[in-house]
Amino acid sequence: MIQSVKVKNLSLSKDNVRKSNRDAGIDTLAANIAAQCLLQNLIVTPLKKAGTFTVKAGGRRLRALQLLIEQGTLPADHSVPVLVLSDDDNAIETSLAENFQRVPMNSADECTAFNFLIQKGMTAEDVAKRQGVTTRFVEQRVRLAELAPAVFEALAAGEITLGVAQAYAVTTDLDRQARVFAQMKTSYYGDNPDNIRRAILNGTVKANDAKARFVGREAYVAAGGRIEGDLFATEGDENWIDVDLIETLAASKLEAAAAELARDQGLAFVTPIAATHVPYDLERQLHEYHAPARALTEDETARVEALGCENEALIDQLEQELPDGSAEAEAANARIEAIERELETIEDARHEIDPALKSQIGTFVYIGGDGQPRVHTRLFSEKPVVDPNAPPKESGGAAGEGLASDAEQGPKLSATLIDELATQRRQILVAHIASDQGLALDLTIFLMAQNVVFEQAHIPNHSTLKSGAAGFPIFGFRDEGSMASQTIDDQRQRLDTSWAGHKTMTERFDAFRALDDEARGAWVAFSIARTLEPTLNVAEGYRSNGFHDHLGRLLDIQVENWWRPTAENFFGRVKKTLMLDALEEIGGPILRGRYKDAKKGDLAGTCASLCNGQGIVEAEIREKATAWLPEAMRFEAQEKPARTPLRSTFTDDVDDADPAEDEDLDEDGDDAIASEGGDDHEAEDLSQAA
């Protein structure tokens, strides 16, 4: 029997079969009831007290009604319709049937219903409020309702999942949706949302792309550019579909910047490159030019010394005499800043290029990863630069070096004698350099730095010391857009190359030694760092190197601030189990269980969104997710001993020997190894001399 009962006379029965997740979505249900009223009666049985009942089916609706009364949305004496049963056994069976026999609404029907309400004139905000969902949820469902017929019919028939349908909905171009769907439905990986998105967006540009940021949204739209918002991605994530227009606008804007730079700097050319890096092949077609820094004049030297003394005196006053915040301290700080600016001006004057040479050299301007134009710090020329003020070369002279005549070369020596004498002189030179630590360190840095600057010139320096850049294991792999690669590019461009402009190695070395400690330190850091090969925190294999992990720990590298896993670079390329493990590590078994039945493509997108701070989750889970990394990317591996230690050659057969004998063997072994190494080096030296 159906009758009306006040909510305050209802209580939840302990016999209700729903025991778990009772409070899930109560706020949403309450909002829906407030907008639509109670659309389904509760099922109750009477209690001993007259007029009171216990709810056997409809517990969530009861809690939603109680919440609305508590909030003041409904009056305290609000009544609702209930079906009164007299038999508790029938009530339990009814509760089970109501919960167990419920069939979730088809996603396509859900989208059609939302779209119907919008077509009737309701706004997305109105529908969201009445249905207890977000406005974005409504917009997403309406977008799905407007899919290409073939795609929507597949969703309604259960042939594709909701996640796959969302992948097609990243564009409103129905023809493109239908065309990609026809291709994908027969493809082996055609049900992977990431593959579908890549196919759909092929020929589009994301709003955060460097070129898009360089052009600017306003300029792009003003030129007739079309934009599509991806309702199933983060807020503000857009697809710019007129790629040719972006290229045209970027090239035009960059050409204007290049022309202005060439005019202001007086350069022969400034080549615009509408990319995030200057192609190596373009650089190889030109001659790299390095302007040598001139020596300071006597007046400049005196001024630098005077400014240095004044600066030190002011710093002493600030540290010992002047109180913080006083007028005197502020005046001293202002004077220190003025001194620094004057010193920079003097230093910049040393690097000024002769206007007569500027007419022969130029550079590149390109688009940085941040969307800002960047000027290549290195200069280039189409032909070797000729200084018009330089004295004429002697006949037969080589660039930067005059060739001596036969008479000046002295008596001719046999090849064997030349090799023997060269070896003896080398030994003398090595003995002296090995005793001068300061010069040896300068020489080390210089040889590596010269290898960086003149990497393609193959300048003979008669040294085995090299600092060649380690190659990527994947041919053609590009990583210019990453934060780390952009930082490396910035570091390379900030290196002081003023010494490299001198013509002979002798002049370059002397100029390099004249650099301050910070400038030389930057060179050794960059030169050494670029030699490191790619490694990973894996159990074994060629890519495993615990020492690199040790370096990462010493530097306290926070990988999560430099690299984040996405569907493209990680989650979409690993097994589903690994993704679920990641979710459990982030949010425990509950988060894992929430997505255990998700399709692999949908799961990859969910994990990527969560790890990039885009998921709607609790603050604690968000914090863990944005710091999560796959184990391979962490610097946690410990260095393992070599499989065949050097000393094993001498100790494998003497495990039971006396410790003292072990020590003797170690010493003998080390001596033997040193001796063998010396012979090898000697042979190598003779080979080099030959």
C-alpha positions in Angstrom: 0.0 0.0 0.0 1.3 3.5 -1.0 0.9 6.2 1.6 2.6 9.5 2.5 5.0 9.6 5.5 7.1 12.4 7.0 10.8 11.9 6.6 11.4 12.4 10.3 9.3 9.3 11.0 11.6 7.1 8.8 14.8 5.3 9.8 17.2 3.1 7.9 16.8 -0.6 8.4 19.7 -2.8 9.2 18.3 -5.4 6.8 18.9 -3.2 3.7 21.1 -5.3 1.5 23.3 -2.5 0.4 26.1 -2.5 3.0 29.0 -0.9 1.1 29.4 2.6 -0.4 26.2 3.8 1.2 27.2 7.4 1.3 28.7 7.5 -2.2 27.2 10.3 -4.3 24.7 11.4 -1.7 25.4 15.1 -2.4 24.6 14.5 -6.1 21.5 12.5 -5.4 20.3 15.2 -3.0 20.8 17.9 -5.7 18.8 15.8 -8.1 15.9 15.3 -5.7 15.9 19.0 -5.0 15.5 19.7 -8.7 13.2 16.8 -9.7 11.5 15.9 -6.4 11.5 12.2 -5.3 10.7 10.2 -8.5 10.6 6.7 -6.8 8.9 5.8 -3.6 10.7 4.2 -0.7 9.9 0.6 0.6 9.2 0.4 4.3 7.8 -1.8 7.1 6.1 -0.5 10.2 7.7 -0.2 13.6 6.1 -0.8 16.9 5.6 2.9 17.5 2.6 4.0 15.5 3.3 6.2 12.5 7.0 5.2 12.3 8.6 3.0 9.7 12.0 1.5 8.8 13.3 1.8 5.2 14.1 -1.6 3.6 14.8 -0.2 0.1 15.8 3.4 -0.7 18.3 4.0 2.0 20.4 6.4 -0.2 17.3 8.4 -1.1 16.4 8.6 2.6 19.9 10.0 3.5 19.6 12.5 0.6 16.2 13.7 1.9 17.6 14.0 5.4 20.5 16.0 4.0 18.2 18.4 2.2 16.1 18.9 5.4 19.3 19.5 7.4 20.5 22.1 4.8 17.1 23.8 4.9 16.2 23.0 1.3 13.2 21.0 2.4 10.9 21.7 5.4 11.3 19.7 8.6 7.9 18.1 8.2 8.4 17.1 4.5 6.5 14.0 3.5 7.4 11.4 0.8 5.5 8.5 -0.7 6.3 5.0 0.6 5.3 1.4 -0.1 4.4 -0.3 3.1 5.1 -4.0 3.4 4.0 -6.1 6.3 6.4 -9.1 5.9 10.1 -8.5 6.7 11.2 -11.5 4.5 9.4 -9.9 1.5 11.0 -6.6 2.4 14.5 -8.1 2.2 13.7 -9.8 -1.1 12.3 -6.5 -2.5 15.5 -4.6 -1.3 17.7 -7.3 -3.1 15.6 -7.1 -6.3 15.7 -3.3 -6.4 19.5 -3.2 -6.0 20.5 -6.4 -7.8 18.2 -6.3 -10.9 19.1 -2.6 -11.7 20.7 -2.3 -15.2 23.0 0.7 -15.8 21.7 3.1 -18.4 23.3 2.8 -21.8 25.8 5.6 -22.4 24.3 6.5 -25.7 20.8 6.8 -24.2 22.3 9.0 -21.4 23.9 11.3 -24.0 20.7 11.5 -26.1 18.7 12.4 -23.0 21.1 15.2 -22.0 21.1 16.5 -25.6 17.3 16.4 -25.6 17.2 18.7 -22.6 19.6 21.1 -24.2 17.6 21.1 -27.5 14.5 22.0 -25.5 16.2 25.3 -24.5 17.8 24.5 -21.1 21.4 25.6 -20.5 24.1 23.2 -19.6 24.2 24.8 -16.2 20.5 24.3 -15.6 20.7 20.6 -16.6 23.8 20.1 -14.4 22.0 21.7 -11.4 18.8 19.6 -11.9 20.7 16.3 -12.4 23.3 16.9 -9.7 26.3 16.7 -12.0 28.9 19.2 -13.2 28.4 21.5 -16.1 31.4 20.0 -17.8 29.8 16.5 -17.5 26.7 17.7 -19.3 28.8 19.3 -22.0 30.8 16.1 -22.5 27.6 14.0 -22.9 26.2 16.5 -25.4 29.4 16.4 -27.4 29.1 12.6 -27.5 25.5 12.8 -28.6 26.7 14.8 -31.6 29.2 12.2 -32.8 29.3 11.0 -36.4 26.3 8.6 -36.8 28.5 5.6 -37.4 30.4 6.2 -34.2 27.4 6.9 -32.1 25.6 3.8 -33.3 28.6 1.7 -32.4 28.5 3.2 -28.9 24.7 2.5 -28.6 25.3 -1.1 -29.7 28.1 -1.6 -27.3 30.7 -2.1 -30.0 32.9 0.6 -28.6 33.4 1.8 -25.0 32.7 5.2 -23.7 36.4 6.0 -23.6 36.8 5.1 -27.3 33.8 7.4 -28.1 35.4 10.2 -26.1 38.6 9.8 -28.2 36.6 10.4 -31.4 34.9 13.4 -29.8 38.2 15.4 -29.5 37.2 17.0 -32.8 33.8 18.2 -34.0 34.6 17.4 -37.6 32.1 14.6 -38.3 33.7 13.7 -41.6 37.1 13.2 -39.9 35.4 11.1 -37.1 33.7 8.9 -39.7 36.9 8.5 -41.8 39.1 7.5 -38.8 36.4 5.2 -37.5 36.2 3.4 -40.8 40.0 2.9 -40.6 40.2 2.0 -36.9 37.3 -0.5 -36.7 39.3 -3.0 -38.8 42.6 -2.2 -37.2 44.2 -4.5 -34.6 44.8 -1.5 -32.2 41.6 0.3 -33.4 40.0 0.2 -29.9 42.9 2.1 -28.2 41.8 5.6 -27.4 45.4 7.0 -27.6 45.8 5.6 -31.2 42.4 7.1 -32.1 43.3 10.5 -30.7 46.6 10.5 -32.6 44.8 9.7 -35.8 42.1 12.2 -35.2 44.5 15.0 -34.2 47.0 14.3 -37.0 47.5 17.6 -38.6 46.5 19.7 -35.6 48.5 21.6 -33.0 48.0 21.8 -29.2 47.5 25.2 -27.7 50.6 24.7 -25.5 52.8 23.9 -28.6 55.8 26.3 -28.9 54.7 27.6 -32.3 51.1 28.2 -31.1 52.4 30.1 -28.0 54.7 32.1 -30.2 51.9 33.1 -32.6 49.5 33.8 -29.9 45.8 32.8 -29.7 44.5 36.3 -30.5 46.6 36.6 -33.7 45.7 33.1 -34.8 41.9 33.6 -34.3 42.1 37.1 -36.0 43.7 35.5 -39.0 40.7 33.0 -39.3 42.3 30.1 -37.4 39.9 27.5 -36.0 40.1 26.1 -32.5 38.5 23.0 -31.0 38.3 22.4 -27.3 38.8 18.9 -26.0 36.1 18.4 -23.4 37.7 15.2 -22.3 41.1 16.7 -21.4 42.1 19.4 -19.0 40.5 22.8 -18.9 41.8 25.1 -21.6 43.4 22.2 -23.6 42.7 23.1 -27.3 43.4 21.8 -30.7 44.4 24.4 -33.3 43.4 22.7 -36.6 44.7 25.2 -39.2 48.4 24.1 -39.1 49.4 25.8 -42.4 48.1 29.1 -41.0 50.2 28.6 -37.8 53.3 27.9 -39.9 52.6 31.0 -42.0 52.0 33.3 -39.0 55.1 31.9 -37.1 57.3 32.3 -40.1 56.1 35.8 -40.8 56.6 36.9 -37.2 60.0 35.3 -36.9 61.1 36.8 -40.2 60.2 40.3 -38.8 62.2 39.5 -35.6 65.2 38.3 -37.7 65.2 41.5 -39.9 65.0 43.7 -36.9 67.9 41.9 -35.2 70.1 42.0 -38.3 69.4 45.7 -38.6 70.0 46.6 -35.0 73.2 44.4 -34.7 74.6 45.2 -38.1 74.9 41.5 -39.0 75.2 40.2 -42.6 72.2 37.8 -42.0 69.9 36.5 -39.4 68.2 33.3 -40.5 64.8 32.6 -39.0 64.1 29.0 -38.1 60.5 28.2 -37.3 61.4 25.4 -34.9 62.5 24.8 -31.3 66.1 24.2 -32.4 68.5 25.0 -35.2 69.0 22.0 -37.3 72.6 20.6 -37.1 72.8 20.3 -40.9 72.2 24.0 -41.3 75.1 24.8 -38.9 77.4 22.4 -40.8 76.9 24.4 -44.0 78.4 27.4 -42.4 81.7 28.4 -40.7 81.4 29.0 -37.0 82.9 32.3 -35.9 84.2 33.1 -32.5 85.2 36.7 -31.7 88.3 36.8 -29.5 88.1 39.1 -26.5 90.7 41.8 -26.6 92.9 42.6 -23.7 91.9 45.3 -21.3 93.6 48.7 -21.8 95.7 50.2 -19.1 92.8 52.6 -18.2 90.3 49.8 -18.1 92.6 47.6 -16.0 93.1 50.4 -13.5 89.4 51.0 -13.4 88.5 47.4 -12.8 91.0 47.1 -10.0 89.6 50.3 -8.4 86.0 49.1 -8.7 87.0 45.7 -7.2 88.6 47.3 -4.2 85.6 49.6 -3.6 83.2 46.7 -3.9 85.1 44.7 -1.3 85.2 47.6 1.1 81.4 48.1 0.7 80.8 44.4 1.4 83.0 44.5 4.5 81.0 47.5 5.8 77.7 45.8 5.2 78.8 42.7 7.0 80.5 44.4 10.0 79.3 48.0 10.4 76.1 49.0 8.7 72.8 47.7 10.2 70.3 46.0 8.0 67.6 48.3 6.6 69.5 51.5 7.4 69.8 54.3 4.9 73.6 53.8 4.8 73.1 50.0 4.0 70.7 50.8 1.2 73.1 53.3 -0.3 75.9 50.8 -0.1 73.8 48.1 -1.8 72.9 50.6 -4.5 76.5 51.4 -5.1 77.4 47.7 -5.3 74.8 47.3 -8.0 76.2 50.3 -9.9 79.7 48.8 -9.7 78.5 45.5 -11.1 76.8 47.2 -14.0 80.0 49.2 -14.8 82.1 46.0 -14.7 79.7 44.3 -17.1 79.9 47.3 -19.5 83.7 47.1 -19.4 83.6 43.3 -20.0 81.1 43.6 -22.9 83.4 46.2 -24.5 86.1 43.5 -24.7 83.8 41.3 -26.8 82.6 43.9 -29.3 83.0 42.8 -32.9 84.7 45.0 -35.4 81.9 46.5 -37.7 84.1 45.6 -40.7 83.7 41.9 -39.7 80.0 42.1 -38.8 79.3 42.4 -42.5 80.5 38.9 -43.0 78.8 37.1 -40.1 75.3 36.3 -38.9 73.3 33.9 -36.7 70.0 32.2 -36.3 66.8 33.2 -34.5 64.4 30.3 -33.5 61.4 29.6 -31.3 62.2 28.5 -27.7 60.2 25.8 -25.9 58.5 28.6 -23.9 57.2 30.1 -27.1 59.6 33.1 -27.0 62.0 34.0 -29.8 65.6 33.0 -29.1 68.8 34.3 -30.7 71.5 31.7 -31.3 74.5 32.8 -29.2 77.0 31.5 -31.7 77.9 33.4 -34.9 78.5 31.9 -38.3 79.8 33.0 -41.7 79.2 31.6 -45.2 82.9 31.8 -45.9 85.9 32.0 -43.6 86.0 35.5 -42.1 88.7 37.8 -43.4 89.8 40.7 -41.3 90.4 43.7 -43.7 92.6 45.3 -41.1 95.0 42.3 -40.8 98.4 42.5 -42.4 98.8 40.5 -45.6 99.9 36.9 -45.3 103.3 35.9 -46.5 103.3 33.8 -49.7 102.6 30.2 -49.0 101.5 30.9 -45.4 98.7 28.8 -43.9 95.7 30.3 -42.0 97.1 31.8 -38.8 100.5 30.2 -39.3 103.4 31.0 -41.6 105.2 28.1 -43.3 108.9 28.0 -42.7 111.3 27.5 -45.7 113.4 24.4 -46.0 116.4 26.4 -44.6 114.4 27.4 -41.5 113.3 23.8 -40.9 116.8 22.6 -40.3 118.4 19.4 -41.4 116.0 16.6 -42.5 115.6 13.7 -40.1 114.6 10.1 -40.8 111.1 9.0 -39.9 112.4 6.6 -37.2 114.6 9.2 -35.6 111.7 11.7 -35.6 109.5 9.1 -33.7 112.2 8.3 -31.2 113.0 12.0 -30.5 109.3 12.8 -30.3 108.8 10.0 -27.7 111.7 11.2 -25.6 110.4 14.8 -25.7 107.0 13.7 -24.8 108.3 12.0 -21.7 110.0 15.2 -20.6 106.8 17.2 -21.2 104.6 14.7 -19.3 107.0 14.7 -16.3 106.7 18.5 -16.1 102.9 18.8 -16.6 102.4 16.0 -14.0 104.2 18.2 -11.5 102.2 21.3 -12.2 98.6 20.6 -10.9 97.3 24.0 -11.8 98.4 23.9 -15.4 97.4 20.3 -15.8 93.8 21.2 -14.7 93.7 24.1 -17.1 94.9 21.9 -19.9 92.3 19.2 -19.1 89.5 21.7 -19.2 90.9 23.4 -22.3 91.2 20.2 -24.3 87.7 19.2 -23.5 86.3 22.6 -24.2 88.1 22.8 -27.6 86.6 19.4 -28.4 83.1 20.9 -27.8 83.7 24.1 -29.9 85.6 22.5 -32.8 83.9 19.1 -32.7 83.6 18.9 -36.5 86.9 20.7 -37.3 89.1 17.7 -36.3 91.9 20.0 -35.0 94.9 17.9 -34.2 95.8 18.5 -30.5 98.0 15.4 -30.0 96.1 14.3 -26.9 94.0 11.2 -26.3 91.7 13.2 -24.0 88.3 13.6 -25.5 84.8 14.7 -24.3 82.6 13.6 -27.2 78.9 13.8 -26.7 77.3 10.4 -26.0 74.8 9.5 -28.7 71.1 8.7 -28.2 70.4 4.9 -28.4 67.4 5.6 -30.7 68.4 7.0 -34.1 66.7 10.3 -34.9 65.2 10.6 -31.4 64.3 14.3 -30.6 63.9 15.7 -27.2 64.2 19.4 -27.7 60.9 20.2 -26.1 61.7 18.7 -22.7 62.7 20.9 -19.8 66.1 19.1 -19.5 67.0 19.5 -23.2 66.1 23.2 -23.1 68.2 23.7 -20.0 71.2 22.0 -21.7 70.8 24.2 -24.7 70.7 27.3 -22.5 73.9 26.1 -20.7 75.7 25.6 -24.0 74.8 29.1 -25.2 76.0 30.7 -21.9 79.5 29.3 -22.2 82.2 31.9 -22.7 83.7 31.2 -26.2 85.8 34.4 -26.4 89.0 32.3 -26.3 87.9 30.2 -29.3 88.3 33.1 -31.8 92.1 33.1 -31.6 93.9 31.5 -34.6 96.4 29.2 -33.0 96.0 26.7 -30.2 98.7 28.5 -28.2 96.7 31.7 -28.3 93.5 29.9 -27.5 95.0 28.2 -24.5 96.5 31.4 -23.1 93.1 33.2 -23.6 91.3 30.3 -22.0 93.6 30.4 -18.9 92.8 34.1 -18.6 89.1 33.3 -18.0 87.8 33.5 -14.4 87.3 30.4 -12.4 83.5 30.4 -12.9 83.8 30.5 -16.7 86.3 27.7 -16.8 84.3 25.7 -14.3 81.2 26.0 -16.5 83.3 24.5 -19.4 84.5 21.5 -17.4 81.0 20.8 -16.0 79.4 21.0 -19.5 82.2 19.0 -21.2 82.1 16.2 -18.6 78.3 16.0 -18.4 77.8 15.6 -22.1 79.9 12.4 -22.1 77.4 10.5 -19.9 75.6 7.7 -21.8 71.9 6.9 -21.2 71.3 4.6 -18.2 68.2 3.5 -16.3 67.4 2.1 -12.8 66.8 -1.4 -14.0 68.0 -4.7 -12.4 70.5 -5.7 -15.0 71.5 -5.1 -18.7 73.6 -2.6 -20.5 71.4 0.3 -19.4 72.0 -0.4 -15.7 74.6 1.7 -13.9 74.3 2.1 -10.2 77.1 4.8 -10.3 74.8 7.1 -12.3 72.1 6.6 -9.7 74.7 7.6 -7.0 75.5 10.8 -8.9 71.8 11.5 -9.1 71.5 11.1 -5.3 74.5 13.3 -4.7 72.9 16.0 -6.8 69.5 15.4 -5.1 67.8 15.3 -8.5 64.0 15.6 -8.2 63.0 13.7 -11.4 59.3 14.5 -10.9 60.1 18.2 -11.5 61.7 17.5 -14.8 59.7 14.6 -16.3 56.1 13.4 -16.0 54.7 10.1 -17.3 52.1 10.5 -20.0 50.1 8.1 -22.1 52.5 8.7 -25.0 55.8 8.4 -23.3 55.0 5.7 -20.7 51.5 4.4 -19.6 50.3 3.6 -23.1 53.4 1.5 -23.6 53.3 -0.7 -20.5 51.1 -3.6 -19.3 47.9 -2.9 -17.5 49.2 -4.5 -14.3 51.9 -1.9 -14.0 49.4 0.9 -14.3 47.2 -0.6 -11.6 50.3 -1.0 -9.4 51.0 2.7 -9.9 47.4 3.6 -8.9 47.7 1.4 -5.8 51.1 3.0 -4.9 49.4 6.4 -5.2 46.0 5.8 -3.6 46.0 2.3 -2.1 43.8 -0.7 -2.9 40.7 1.5 -3.2 42.0 3.5 -6.1 43.3 0.4 -7.8 39.9 -1.3 -7.4 38.1 1.7 -8.9 39.9 1.2 -12.2 40.6 -2.6 -12.3 38.0 -3.2 -15.0 38.9 -0.2 -17.2 40.2 -0.7 -20.7 43.9 -0.4 -21.2 43.7 2.8 -23.3 41.3 4.5 -20.8 43.4 3.4 -17.9 46.6 4.9 -19.6 44.8 8.3 -20.0 43.5 8.2 -16.4 47.0 7.5 -15.0 48.5 10.2 -17.1 45.9 12.8 -16.0 46.4 11.8 -12.4 50.2 12.0 -12.5 50.1 15.4 -14.2 47.8 16.9 -11.5 44.7 16.9 -13.6 42.6 14.3 -11.8 39.7 15.2 -9.4 41.0 13.5 -6.3 41.8 14.3 -2.6 44.7 16.6 -1.9 46.8 13.8 -0.4 46.3 11.6 -3.4 47.1 14.5 -5.8 50.3 15.2 -4.0 51.4 11.5 -4.3 50.3 11.3 -7.9 52.2 14.4 -9.0 55.4 13.0 -7.4 55.0 9.4 -8.7 57.6 8.0 -11.0 58.2 4.6 -12.5 60.9 2.8 -10.7 63.2 2.9 -13.7 63.3 6.7 -13.7 64.2 7.0 -10.1 67.9 7.4 -8.9 67.7 4.5 -6.5 69.9 1.7 -7.9 73.0 0.7 -6.0 76.3 0.1 -7.8 77.1 -3.6 -8.1 80.7 -5.0 -7.9 82.3 -5.9 -11.2 81.6 -9.5 -12.2 85.4 -10.2 -12.6 87.4 -8.0 -10.2 91.0 -7.4 -11.2 92.3 -9.0 -8.0 90.4 -12.3 -8.8 93.2 -13.0 -11.3 95.5 -13.6 -8.4 93.3 -14.8 -5.6 90.8 -17.3 -7.2 93.0 -20.3 -6.3 94.1 -19.2 -2.8 90.8 -18.8 -0.9 92.3 -20.5 2.1 95.6 -18.6 2.1 96.9 -16.6 5.0 95.6 -13.0 5.1 99.2 -11.7 5.1 99.8 -13.7 1.9 96.6 -12.2 0.4 98.0 -8.7 1.1 101.3 -9.7 -0.6 99.4 -11.0 -3.6 97.3 -7.9 -3.8 100.5 -5.7 -3.9 102.1 -7.9 -6.4 99.0 -7.9 -8.5 98.7 -4.1 -8.5 102.4 -3.8 -9.4 101.8 -6.2 -12.3 98.8 -4.4 -13.5 100.6 -1.0 -13.3 103.5 -2.4 -15.2 101.3 -3.9 -17.9 99.4 -0.6 -18.1 102.7 1.3 -18.5 103.8 -1.0 -21.4 100.4 -0.5 -23.1 100.6 3.2 -22.8 104.1 3.3 -24.1 103.2 1.3 -27.1 100.2 3.5 -27.6 102.4 6.6 -27.4 104.8 5.3 -29.9 101.9 4.4 -32.2 100.5 8.0 -31.8 103.9 9.5 -32.6 104.2 7.3 -35.7 
